Amino acid sequence: MTLDQYRSSAKVFFDPLVAVAIRCRLTPNFFTIAALLASMAAGLLFFFNMLLWAVVAVAANAFCDAMDGAVAREMKAQSKRGDFLDHAVDRYADIFIITGIFAGGLVPWQIGVFALTGVLMSSYLGTQAQAVGVGRYYGGVLGRADRLVMILVVGVASLLYPSPIVGLTLLGWMLVLFGLFGHITALQRFAYIWAKVE
């Protein structure tokens, strides 16, 4: 289910944009910081129930997040420091966006916390695989790319159908899925890593 496995397939769409970015002397870190700012904006916009602009900010976050790695690879400027920054920013982006959704009252806070813990644990175990020598692992049913696409789709759908369904809005049900599949993904990654290390 995870869209992360299709990263290489998206290269053809990003190559022209990467070339423009390099000509404009935009660095990978520029896009990483831009992704962070976009996620902060998205969180605030969700908090203030400005769904359309929140979706636009999430799209900007997704775009910048994809561009930082693509530009780094093209410039052959990949580094441990850049990788570290990218993952730290990604986790803060998850926190800003999800917290903005439930802190603004769009979703009960209990569901928001459930979603946030699932997202953070699945992401943590994906990178912890690298720390124990297995190599970064993106397996499991729900990756970051999946979450971003779901936020974009559900955010737009929420504009068209804001009414609750069985007690929760579409955003609420989305966060239920984030929590459920996030924890399932964390368990899948844990099992994979556990089998690979002594």
N, C-alpha and C positions, 0 to 999 in steps of 0.2 A: 504493500500500500504506500510505503514511503516514497516521496518524490525525490529524495536526495540522490537516489541511484541514477536519476536522469540528468544530473548536473552536466556531464560531458555532452549530452545531446543538445543542451541549451547553448553551447558554445557558439554555434553558428549565428545565433540571434544577437549575441553580445559582442562578437568580434568587431563589427563596425563602430559600436559605441565605445568599446575599449580603445580603438584606434583614435577616436576623437578625444577621449579623455587624456590619452598620453600626449597628443599634440597640444592639448591645453595645459599640460604639466600638472595634471591632477594626480595625486599620489594615492596608493591604496589606503593610507591612513586618513586621507581626506574623506574617502567614502565611508570608512569605518566610523569616523566621528559624525559624519552627516547621517548615517544610519541611527546612531545613538540619539541625535537631536530629533530625528523624525519619530522615533519611538516615544520619546518624552512628549512630543507634541500629540501623538496619537493617544497616549494615556490621559493627558489633560482634556483632549477633545471628547474622549469617551466619558470622562468624569463629568463633563458639562453637557453630556447628552447631545453632542453635535456630531451625529453619526456619519453624515456624508463626508465632512472634513476629516473625521477620524479614519475613515476608510482610505481617503487620499493619503493621509500621513502613513498609514500601514503600508500602502503601495510604495511610497517613497522609501520606507525602511527596507522593504523587500528588495527593491531595485538597488539601493546602495549596498546592501549586504551581499548581493550577488556580484556587484561591480568591484568591491574591494579585492576579493580573491582573484577575479578574472584579470584585473589590472596588475596585480602582484605577479601572477603567473606570466603574463605577457612581458612584463618588464624584467622578469627573472629576479624579482626583489623579495621573494618569499623569505621570511625569517621567523625564528622562534618568537621574537618580540612581537612581530606583527600578528602571528597566529594567536599568541596569548591575548593581545589586545582585542582581536576579533571575537574570541570566545567570551571574554569578560563583557564586552559590549552586547553580544547576543543574549547573555543571561539577563543583563539589565533591561534589555529591550523586552524580553518576555515578562519581566516583573512590571515594567511601566505599563505595558499594554493590558495585561490581564488584571492588574490592580486597578487600572483606570476603569475597566468595565464593571467590576463589582463594587469599588469604592464609591462610584457615582450613583449606585442604587439600581443599575440596570439588571443586576443579578444578585441574589442573596449572597452575603459574604461567605457563608459556609461552603457554598458551591465554588466560589472564587478561590478559596484557600485549597480546596480539594484539587481544583484544576492546576493551581500554581505549584503545589507539591508534586503532582504527577509530571508536569513539564520540567521542573528543575531536576527531579531525580532521574528522569530518562536522559536528559542532557548531560548530567553529571556522570552517569555511568558510561555514556558514549565516549567521553573524553578520558575518564579514568582508565579505560582500556589501554590507552596510549601510555598512561603513567606506569602501568604494570608490565609494559613491554609487549602487549598484544597488538598494538596499533589502533588508531581511532576506528571506532565501530559505529556505523550509522544504521544498523539493522533494527528491526522491530516494526510494529504496525503504524506508529505515528512519529514522524520526524518534524523538524522545524519548518521545512518547506511546506509540508502538509498543513501545519497549523496556520501559516501565513495565508495560504490559499483559502482555507476554511474561514478565517477572519474576514477576508475580502468578500467572499461569496455570501456569508451569513450577514455581514454588515450591510451589504446592498439589499439582501432579502429582508432585513429588519426594517429598512426604510419603506419597503413596499407592504410589509405585513408586520406591524409593530405589536399586534395583540398577542397575549399569552396563549400558549397551547398546553393544555393540561397543567396549568399553574406556572409555567415558565415561558419567557420569551424565547425567540430563536437563539439569541445570544446566550441565554441561560442553558439551553440544551447543548449548545456548542461547548460551553465550559464543562458540562457534565461529561461530554465525550473526551475533552482534553484530560480531565482527571482520570476517567476510566482507562482510556487507551494510553495515556501517559504512564500510568502505573503498570499496565500490561507490558508496555515497551521497556520500562525499567527492569521488570522481571525477566523479559526475554534477553536483554543485554547482560544482566547479571548472570544468567545461566550460561550464555555464550562465553563470557569472560572467565567464569569459574571453571569451565571445562578446558580452557586454554592455558591456565596457570597452575602451578604446583603449590 
